[in-house]
Amino acid sequence: MNDRSRLAIFAGPLDGNSTAKIAVRLANGFVARGTPTDLLVSRARQPVAEPLDPAVTVVELGRMGPVTRVARMALYLRRRRPAAILTHRIRENVLTLKAARLSAVATPVFVTVHGPMSVKLNHLKGRRGRARWSQVKRWYPRNEMIVAISEETAADLYDIFGPRARITTIPNPIVAPEVWSWSAQPLTHPWLVSKDTPVIVAAGRLEYEKDFSTLLQAMALLRARQEVRLIIIGEGRLRADLESERAALGLESVVDLPGWADNPYPFLKAADLVVLSSFWDALPTVLIESLALGTPVVSTHCGQGPAEILQGGELGRLVPPRDPGALAAALAATLAEPLPAATLRAGGERYEAQRNADRYRALMRGEGLPGADATQSLGPAHDGADRV
């Protein structure tokens, strides 16, 4: 089928991760505007990250081995001939660029970068790290456009590729229409069903960078001032350590670690406050979704992402990472004087799924970027010599 109005999104494996969810939300947003859309998956028979519009065509590329993956993508491009294709991860973007060249159909390739790339790549050591850096510097300038999810991410990309790089900023399509219906599902946690004490909610993997240890210490300080409870939704390798610290701080009766929640949105909506305690995070989804639901938030200043989301502290207090005293003080102040729910909800509109899907759709169709907060490249476009 040769349909030059068709757009394609390469999701990779539909394994429930945040990138897969974003790919699904974009695909749903494209077909909502009447644009035929293929959602490409590299791993068959995996669960779709979230509800997928039946108008989206799921294309299973099959086993994407080192020898076959470029050929399989090239065959797809020759057969379907989409007007443009969007990728997300480094390996998937590189193989798509190679396939576009091999297929000889000149399909424009776009890539989204989901956080400061230099931070991610510098964590890779030895041969693997050198290989990834080499791939990025060689192939990423050949994309039609690199899409950064935040201004911090865009600035990092300019540092890597220079001021002439083709870079634009579009916020992630985080707030799906289903968020409100999901948040209205019945509550199951007893502290929220019959709430007689303020409840703070945190959500995330029980891992080092989320720094729930600092949050527990802040809770101990806050409990000295007032009655309050904390629910930490998530699972991870540090569960035993956090449970031991909870016991040592005498917080077993007021801090619950119930594990993963299939539907976290009723927790976020019913909470008196949602807190992010990480010492590093790119663009924390939990802050965005809490704002959209009208729930007050407090966050550590763990990178520019939270500051962008909270508009420099206008929509929620920002405190230094790894500072239990400052975090406890911010929690107390926010519980005492929460911002109006309408103000918070307005702050979450920037990340509304359809709004940002429309920006991606316009970009991939060559129509520019609608909306005031989608930022075009600060530098002039590079010439066509580098394009696939």
N, C-alpha and C positions, 0 to 999 in steps of 0.2 A: 504494500500500500504506500502510495506517495502522496502524503497530505502535508503541504507546506504550512498549514496552520497548526499542526501538531507540535506539542512541546513534550520533552522527555525529562524525567528526573531519575537519576541513578541513586537508588537508596542503599545499594549494597545489601547485606543481610538484614532482613526484617526481624531483628532480635530483641525489640523492645527498648533499645537505647534511645537517647534523646535525639540523635541524628535521624534515626528512622522515623521517630514521631514527627519531626519537622518536615521530612520528606512527604509523609502522608498528609500533613496539614496543607502543604503547598499544593500537592496534587488535588486535594479536595477544593482548594480555593480556585485553582485554574478551571476545573470543570464547572464550578459554580458560575463562572462567567462564559460558559459555552465553548471553552477551548479544549479540543481533544487532547488528552494527556496520557502518556505512557509512564507507568511507575516500574522501573527496572529493578529486579532483585537478583542477586547473585546466588542466593541460597534458597532452594525450593522448600515448600511445605513448612515454612516458619510462620508463627502467628504474626498477623499484621499488628503494628504497634498500637493502633487505636482505630475507631470506626473509619472505614474507607468507603467513599462514595462509589456506588456500583458503576457510575459512568467512567471511572478511572480504569484504564486497561493495564492489568498487571502482566508484565513480560518477564518470564523466568529465563534467565540467561544460562542456567544450568551450572555445572561445576566450573568454577573460574580458576583453573590451575595455571601455573606460571607459563605453560606453553600455549594454552588455549584461550586465555582471557582476552587478549588483544584481538585475536581472530573472531571470537564470538561477538565482541562489541562492534567490530567492523562490519560483520555480517548483519547485525541489527540495523546499523546506520544505513547500509545500502538498501535494505529491504523496506524499512519504515520511513527513512529520510525525514526525520523531525526537523522543524525549523530551528531548533536549538536544544541543547541538552545541558542540564545542571548536575554537577557532582558535588561531593562534600569532602571526602577523605583524600589524603595525598595519593595513596596507591591507586585508588579508583579514578582520580582525576588524571594521573599520568597515563594509565592504560587507555582512558577515553581519548585523550589527546593523540596518543599513538594510533589508536583505531581510526580516528577521524582522518588522519593523514593517510593511513593505509586504504581506507574505503574510497578516497578520492571524491567524496560528496561535499566536502568543505562545510560540514556542520559546525556552527559556532558553539564553542564549549565554554561554560561558565563554571566557577567554583566558589563555594562558600567556605570561609574560614571561621571556625567557631571558637575563637579565642586567640590571644597572642601566640603566633606561630613560633617565635624564637624561644619562648618559655617551654613549649612542648618539645621542640627539637633539641634544645640544650639538655633535656633530661635523658636523651638517648645517647649512650656512650659507645665508643669504639667504632667498629666497622658499620654497625647499623645506623648510628648517628651520622656518620660521614655520608653514607649512602642516601639517607633521607634528605640531608642538606643539599647534596648534589642534584637529586631529583627535583627538589623545589626550585632551586636557582636556575636549572636548565629549562624546566617545562612550564612553570607557573606563568612566566611572561607571555606564553603562547595562548593563554586563555583570552577569550574575547573581553572578559571582565572578571576581576576578583571581587567578591562581595564579602565585606567584613561585617560581623554582627554588631560591632560597637566601635566607637571612636578610638578606644584604646587599641583594639585589634587593627584598625586601619593605620594608626600611627606606627605600630610595630611593623606592618607590612611595608610602609614607605621606607622605614629604616632598612629593611631587607632589600627591596627592589629599586629604591630611588624615587625621586619626585616625579618622574615621567611615567610611573607605573599606572596601569588602568585599574583603579580601585574605587569602589563605591561602598557606602555604608547603608545597610537596610537592617533594621531590628528583626530579631527572630519572630516568626509567627507563633507566639506562645499561647495566647489566650483564645482557645478554640470555642466555638459556640456551645459545645457540650459542657464546658466548665460549670456553667450556672445550673444546669439540670443535675450534673454529677454532685455538685455541692449541696443540692437539696435532698439528697438521699438520707435515709434515717441515720441518726447518730448511733454508734454502738458503744463508745467508750463511756463508762459510768461517770467519769469526772465531767464529761460534757453533756451527758443526758440530764443529770441533776446537778447543775453547776451552782455551788454555794460559795466557791472560792475562785478568784481569777486564775485562769489557765493559760500558760504560755505553751506554744507548740514550736518545735523545731523538726526539720525533716532532712534526711540525707544519709548517705552511707556512713556506717560507724567506722570511719577511717581517719588516719592521722590529720589530713589537711582540713577536715571538717571541724576539728578542735573542740569536740564536745567536752573535753576535760576542762577547758576554760569556762564553758557554759555551766558545768556543774559547780565550779568554784564560785562563779557569779551568783548562782542560785543559793548557795550557802550564805553569801553576804546579804542577798535580798531577803531571805527567810528571817534574818535577824531583824528586819524592819517591818515585814508584813506577811500575812498569810498568802501563799501563792503556790501553784502546782506547775509542773513541767512534764510534757509528753514529748519524747523524742521518737519520731517515726523513722524507722530504718533498720538495716541489718549490716553486719560487717565483721571484720576480723578483730576489732577492738571491743566487742561486746563484753567479754570477761573482764577486761581492764576497766571499762567504764562502770560495770556493776560493782567491782571492788572499790572504786573511788566513790561511787554513790554511797556505799555502806560506810566507808571511812568518814564521809562528811555528814553522816546521819540523815541522809535524804531518801531513804528507801520508801518512806510512806508518802512522799510528795513528788517523786520523780519516777515516771514509768517509761520503760523501753519495750513497747509491745511488738516490735518487729515491723516488717513492711505492712503497709495498708494497701489493699487492692484499689481502694478509692480514698486518696488522702484529702479530697476537697472538702468534705464535711468537717474534718478537723481544722483545716485552714479557715473556713468560714466561721466556725463556732468559737475559735480561739479569741481570747482578749488581746492577744499579741502574738505575732510570729517573729522568731529570732533566727538570724544567721550568724554563726560564731566562727566561720572558717578563717584561716589565716591566708588562704588564696582561693579565689573563685573567679571565673571569667564573667559570666552573665547569669547569675543564679535565678533559675526559673521560679523557685519558691517565692522569692520577693515579688516578682511580676504577678504571679497568680494570686498572691495574698492581696496586693494592691487592687487587682481587678475585682476581688470579692469584697473589698472595703474593709479589710482587716489591718490594723496598725502593725508596723514592722520596725524592728531595730536590726542593724547590721554592723558587722565589723567593716572597716575600710580596707578590704582585702583585695586590692586591685581596683581599677577604674570602673569595672562593671557595676558594682553596687552603687557607686557614686552617680553614675549615669542614670541608673534606674530610679534612684531616690532624689534625683535632681540636686545633688550636692548637699543633701540633708534636709531639703524642704519637705520631702514626703516621708521622712523617717530618720531617726538619729543614727549617725555614723560614729563608731568608736574605734580606737586602735585595736588591731588584733592582739591576742594573748594578754589582755589587760582585764582581769576579772572585776576589779573595782570600777573601771569605766563602764563596763558592760552592765554591771548591777545597777549603777546610777542611771544609765539610759533606760533600762527596763522599768525601774521605779518611776522615772519621770514620764515615760510613755503611758504606763498604766494609769497614772494620775491625770494626765492631760492628753488623751488620744486625739488625733486629728479626725475631723468629720469623715464619715464613710464616703460621702460624695466626692470629697477632695481626693481621697485615695483612689477611688475608682477612675476618676479622670486621669490620674497618673498612669494607670495601667492601660489606657486606651492606645498608647503608642505601640504596644506589642500585640494588638488585636490581630488575629490570624488572617482574616480576609483582607484587611487593610494592607498587610505586608505581603500577602500572596499577590495582591494586585500590583504591587511594586515590582516584584520578581517577574510577573507575567509581562508587564510593560517593558522591562529591561530586556527580557529574552526575545520579545517581539520587535525590538528596535524602536520603541515608542518613547523612550526616556523614562524618567522616574517621577511618577505623581507623588505629591505629598511634600510638605515643607521640611520634614526631618529625615528625608532620604538624601544623603550627601553625595554629590558627584566627586570624581577624582579631582584633587587639588592641582595636579600636574597635567600638562597636555597629553593627549593620547599618543602612545608609541606608534611608529609607522607600521605598515602592514607586513614588514619583512619577518617579524617574529610570529605572526599569526599562523595557526594551523589552517 
